[in-house]
Amino acid sequence: MSAIQPLAPKELAERLARGDDLVLLDVREPAELAVASIARPGVVAIPLGHLGRRHGELDPARPIVCICHHGMRSSHAAALLARAGFGSLFNLSGGIDRWSREVDSSVPRY
């Protein structure tokens, strides 16, 4: 099983600015996504409750950053993906809430 690495929002912003090839996997519910999200092309939205049967939609060869509201569901998502054999996994520390506070204040907090 792979190690899941925490990733601070500022570090994620730096990696995205560099053009690192990262999959941003948002595991929140559709209603939450409608309120706040990281505005980037290619963000994959799969609610945590569906991830077990839909993880085949993800490329296990690419690094995946799991995102939720505060970091708990995304931690569970990363663990699920690790058990499924995914290799390079990150959990966004503090979730979209911390992203809003530290990186992009235009993202609404809820």
C-alpha positions as CSV (number, residue, x, y, z in Angstrom):
1,M,0.0,0.0,0.0
2,S,1.3,3.4,-0.9
3,A,2.0,6.2,1.6
4,I,-0.5,9.0,1.5
5,Q,1.2,12.4,1.7
6,P,-0.4,15.5,3.2
7,L,-0.3,18.5,0.9
8,A,-0.7,22.0,2.1
9,P,-2.9,24.3,0.0
10,K,0.0,26.7,-0.7
11,E,2.2,23.8,-1.9
12,L,-0.6,22.6,-4.2
13,A,-0.9,26.1,-5.6
14,E,2.9,26.1,-6.3
15,R,2.8,22.7,-7.9
16,L,-0.2,23.7,-10.1
17,A,1.6,27.0,-11.1
18,R,4.7,24.9,-12.1
19,G,2.4,22.8,-14.3
20,D,2.9,19.5,-12.4
21,D,0.7,16.7,-13.8
22,L,-1.8,16.3,-10.9
23,V,-5.3,14.9,-10.9
24,L,-7.5,16.9,-8.5
25,L,-10.1,14.5,-7.1
26,D,-12.9,16.3,-5.3
27,V,-14.9,13.8,-3.2
28,R,-17.5,16.2,-1.9
29,E,-21.2,15.9,-2.8
30,P,-22.6,17.8,-5.9
31,A,-24.4,20.4,-3.7
32,E,-21.0,21.2,-2.0
33,L,-19.3,21.5,-5.4
34,A,-22.0,24.0,-6.5
35,V,-21.0,26.3,-3.5
36,A,-17.2,26.1,-3.7
37,S,-14.5,24.5,-5.8
38,I,-11.0,24.9,-7.1
39,A,-11.5,26.5,-10.5
40,R,-9.2,24.4,-12.7
41,P,-9.9,22.4,-15.8
42,G,-9.7,18.7,-15.3
43,V,-10.9,18.5,-11.7
44,V,-12.5,15.1,-11.3
45,A,-15.6,15.0,-9.1
46,I,-16.5,11.6,-7.6
47,P,-18.4,11.7,-4.3
48,L,-16.7,9.6,-1.6
49,G,-19.7,7.2,-1.5
50,H,-19.2,6.4,-5.2
51,L,-15.5,6.1,-5.3
52,G,-15.3,2.4,-4.5
53,R,-17.2,1.6,-7.7
54,R,-15.9,4.5,-9.8
55,H,-12.1,4.5,-9.1
56,G,-11.6,2.8,-12.5
57,E,-12.2,6.3,-14.0
58,L,-8.9,7.4,-12.6
59,D,-5.4,6.9,-14.0
60,P,-3.4,5.0,-11.3
61,A,-0.1,6.2,-13.0
62,R,-0.8,9.9,-12.3
63,P,-0.4,11.6,-8.9
64,I,-3.9,12.2,-7.3
65,V,-4.7,15.0,-4.9
66,C,-7.8,14.1,-2.9
67,I,-9.9,17.1,-1.8
68,C,-13.0,17.6,0.4
69,H,-14.3,20.3,2.8
70,H,-11.9,19.9,5.7
71,G,-9.7,17.0,4.8
72,M,-11.4,14.0,6.5
73,R,-13.4,12.5,3.6
74,S,-10.4,13.1,1.3
75,S,-8.2,11.2,3.7
76,H,-10.6,8.3,3.5
77,A,-10.7,8.6,-0.3
78,A,-6.9,8.4,-0.5
79,A,-6.8,5.3,1.8
80,L,-9.4,3.6,-0.4
81,L,-7.3,4.4,-3.5
82,A,-4.2,3.2,-1.8
83,R,-5.9,-0.2,-1.0
84,A,-6.9,-0.3,-4.7
85,G,-3.3,-0.1,-5.8
86,F,-2.9,3.6,-6.6
87,G,0.6,4.8,-6.1
88,S,1.1,8.5,-5.8
89,L,-1.6,9.9,-3.4
90,F,-1.9,13.2,-1.6
91,N,-4.5,14.6,0.8
92,L,-5.2,18.3,0.7
93,S,-4.7,19.4,4.3
94,G,-7.6,21.4,5.6
95,G,-9.6,20.9,2.3
96,I,-11.3,23.5,0.3
97,D,-11.9,25.5,3.4
98,R,-8.1,26.0,4.0
99,W,-7.6,26.5,0.3
100,S,-10.1,29.5,0.5
101,R,-8.3,30.9,3.6
102,E,-4.7,30.5,2.3
103,V,-4.7,30.5,-1.5
104,D,-7.9,31.8,-3.1
105,S,-10.2,33.9,-1.0
106,S,-12.7,34.1,-3.9
107,V,-13.7,30.5,-3.2
108,P,-16.6,30.7,-0.8
109,R,-16.4,29.2,2.7
110,Y,-19.3,27.2,4.0
